[in-house]
Structures are given as C-alpha cells and as structure tokens.
Amino acid sequence: MAASNEPARVHIDVVSDVVCPWCYIGKHRLERALTLTPNTAAEVEYRPYFLNPWIPREGIDRKTYLETKFGSVARYDAIAERVAAAAAAEGLTYEPKKMTQQPNTIDCHRLILWAKNGADPARVKQRLMELYFAEGADLSDREVLVQAAKDCGMDGDIVRRLLGGEDDVTRVTSEANAAKDAGIDGVPTFIFDSALLLTGAQPPDYLATAIARAAGQQTKATA
C-alpha cells in the first residue's frame, strides 16, 4: 500500500496529431491543468493519430489540401479566425497564412516515438507544432525534422538515418489505426488511466477535474 503522503499517480494518454490546431491548443490546456493539480503525479504519453491519412508521404500543396477538405480556402479562413483567437488566448501563435505545405505526419510521429529514448516526447511534439503553426515550416522536409530533433537534444545524424528508413512505420501506423478502430474520430482525445475519456481541447479546469477524478479512483483502488 502506498504511503498516504505520496501523490496519486495518473496516466494520461493523449491521442493527437501535430497538424491538428485544436491538438496544439489542447496540449497547452492540459499543461495548464496539470499545474492546477499539484498533488497528483501525472504521466503524459502522446499517442499518434492521422488527421489526414490520405495525404501522401511527400505532402501536398496547402491550397490544394484546403480546397479538397473544406471546399475552398475562404471557407477555411472563417474557421481559422476562431482557431487563431483560441490559440492567442493560450499565448500560442497560429499563422495559417505561413503554411504552404500540408504534410503527411507519420515521420513526425516516428520522431516523437524515438524521443522516448533519452529525450522528451512532449518537447519534440511542441517543437513540431510550433514549426508548423507558428513558422509555417514544411514537416514533410526531412531536414526540418532533423533540426527539430537536434533542437530537442536528439542526435541529428541518428535521426536522419532513421528517417531514411522505415523503422517504426508499421508500429506508428498500427497504433494510429487502432485509435480509429477503437472509435476515436476526433482529436485531441485525453484518456485518463485507460478509463475516463474526454475529446476536444477542453478548458484547463475541466481537464483538472478529470485528473482529480482519476486520481480519486486510484486512491480508492489502492486503499
């Protein structure tokens, strides 16, 4: 039995994609929620999801993507205004006009997976999102990913070699497909201790309540 003064432990799986703007916002809101639950030791694990699995590995022109998915660039612009306002409220930068390429994100998810080996997956995920949403970087460009890895303390030469092969492509694809097979059709999705599930970029206080609820269940289970 754990000592009563030890913090409750909660595992949070975050199913998301690096090109999902609400995942970008949701990640920040979760981090704020964690500051609201200082008596809980939370372990956050980022799980892959393909928001646009039909995008080829080399990516496509952003304009073509918007026309295909939303019908027109103008139609997306109306959505982008709401996203930009929500991002700004979190202190995040969202610059859709800088985005010129829509990437396939399998290599981004591979990079996040590899960060578990001595680096910080959350930091890598954050850097990839900042590159895309704030700087308009092309995440289909292998060298962009290598530099992102180096920025986060990973070995650029090793990452470049791994990206040149097919290491973990099957693993990432299977995990992303498993999320959809499990009924997850919207991201971000937060799963607390494999039991409580929330979908969407929920407010920090709402996420904090879910963390506390999961922690309470853990406390009961170990009492």
LINGI-V305484 format. One record per residue. N is the residue number from 1. SS is DSSP state (~ for helix, > for strand, _ for the rest). OMEGA is omega as a letter, one per 40 degrees, with the letter a starting at -180 (* if undefined). NEAR is the number of other ideal C-beta (glycine too) atoms within 12 Angstrom. Layout:
BEGIN
N_SS_OMEGA_NEAR ; N_SS_OMEGA_NEAR
END
This chain:
BEGIN
1___a_8 ; 2___i_15 ; 3___a_8 ; 4___a_11 ; 5___i_7 ; 6___a_15 ; 7___i_21 ; 8_>_a_31 ; 9_>_a_24 ; 10_>_i_37 ; 11_>_a_25 ; 12_>_i_40 ; 13_>_i_33 ; 14_>_i_44 ; 15_>_a_38 ; 16_>_i_48 ; 17___a_43 ; 18___i_45 ; 19___i_41 ; 20___a_34 ; 21_~_i_38 ; 22_~_i_33 ; 23_~_i_40 ; 24_~_i_41 ; 25_~_a_36 ; 26_~_i_42 ; 27_~_a_44 ; 28_~_i_37 ; 29_~_i_36 ; 30_~_i_45 ; 31_~_i_28 ; 32_~_i_25 ; 33_~_a_34 ; 34_~_i_30 ; 35_~_i_18 ; 36___a_22 ; 37___a_30 ; 38___a_15 ; 39___i_21 ; 40_>_i_33 ; 41_>_a_20 ; 42_>_i_34 ; 43_>_a_22 ; 44_>_i_33 ; 45_>_a_27 ; 46_>_a_42 ; 47_>_a_36 ; 48_>_i_42 ; 49___i_41 ; 50___i_34 ; 51___a_35 ; 52___a_27 ; 53___a_21 ; 54___i_15 ; 55___i_28 ; 56___a_18 ; 57___a_23 ; 58___a_17 ; 59___i_30 ; 60_>_i_24 ; 61_>_a_20 ; 62_~_a_30 ; 63_~_i_21 ; 64_~_i_20 ; 65_~_a_29 ; 66_~_i_27 ; 67_~_a_17 ; 68_~_a_19 ; 69_~_a_21 ; 70_~_i_21 ; 71___i_14 ; 72___i_16 ; 73_~_a_22 ; 74_~_i_14 ; 75_~_i_15 ; 76_~_a_26 ; 77_~_i_18 ; 78_~_i_17 ; 79_~_a_22 ; 80_~_i_25 ; 81_~_i_18 ; 82_~_i_19 ; 83_~_a_28 ; 84_~_i_26 ; 85_~_i_16 ; 86_~_i_26 ; 87_~_a_30 ; 88_~_i_19 ; 89_~_i_18 ; 90___a_27 ; 91___a_16 ; 92___i_30 ; 93___i_24 ; 94___a_33 ; 95___a_23 ; 96_~_a_32 ; 97_~_i_20 ; 98_~_a_20 ; 99___a_31 ; 100___a_24 ; 101_>_i_28 ; 102_>_a_34 ; 103___i_37 ; 104___a_33 ; 105___a_38 ; 106_~_i_40 ; 107_~_i_43 ; 108_~_i_49 ; 109_~_i_41 ; 110_~_a_39 ; 111_~_i_45 ; 112_~_i_45 ; 113_~_a_33 ; 114_~_i_35 ; 115___i_35 ; 116___a_21 ; 117___i_21 ; 118___i_16 ; 119___a_26 ; 120___a_22 ; 121_~_a_34 ; 122_~_i_27 ; 123_~_i_26 ; 124_~_i_38 ; 125_~_i_45 ; 126_~_a_31 ; 127_~_i_36 ; 128_~_i_45 ; 129_~_i_39 ; 130_~_i_30 ; 131_~_a_37 ; 132_~_a_42 ; 133_~_a_37 ; 134_~_a_25 ; 135___i_24 ; 136___a_24 ; 137___i_30 ; 138___a_30 ; 139___i_44 ; 140___a_33 ; 141___a_26 ; 142_~_a_27 ; 143_~_i_20 ; 144_~_i_32 ; 145_~_i_40 ; 146_~_i_30 ; 147_~_i_25 ; 148_~_i_39 ; 149_~_i_40 ; 150_~_i_22 ; 151_~_a_25 ; 152___i_29 ; 153___i_19 ; 154___i_32 ; 155___a_18 ; 156_~_a_24 ; 157_~_i_13 ; 158_~_a_21 ; 159_~_i_36 ; 160_~_i_24 ; 161_~_a_16 ; 162_~_i_26 ; 163_~_i_33 ; 164___i_17 ; 165___a_16 ; 166___i_16 ; 167___i_20 ; 168___i_25 ; 169_~_i_22 ; 170_~_a_15 ; 171_~_a_21 ; 172_~_a_31 ; 173_~_a_25 ; 174_~_a_19 ; 175_~_i_28 ; 176_~_i_35 ; 177_~_i_20 ; 178_~_i_19 ; 179_~_i_33 ; 180_~_i_23 ; 181_~_i_12 ; 182___i_18 ; 183___i_13 ; 184___a_30 ; 185___i_15 ; 186___i_24 ; 187___e_38 ; 188___i_39 ; 189_>_a_35 ; 190_>_a_44 ; 191_>_a_31 ; 192_>_i_37 ; 193___i_28 ; 194___a_17 ; 195___a_20 ; 196_>_a_27 ; 197_>_i_26 ; 198_>_i_32 ; 199_>_i_27 ; 200___a_26 ; 201___a_35 ; 202___i_31 ; 203___a_22 ; 204_~_a_26 ; 205_~_i_17 ; 206_~_i_23 ; 207_~_i_39 ; 208_~_i_31 ; 209_~_i_22 ; 210_~_i_36 ; 211_~_i_43 ; 212_~_i_27 ; 213_~_i_24 ; 214_~_i_35 ; 215_~_i_33 ; 216_~_i_23 ; 217_~_i_23 ; 218_~_a_28 ; 219_~_i_22 ; 220_~_a_12 ; 221_~_a_16 ; 222_~_a_15 ; 223___*_11
END
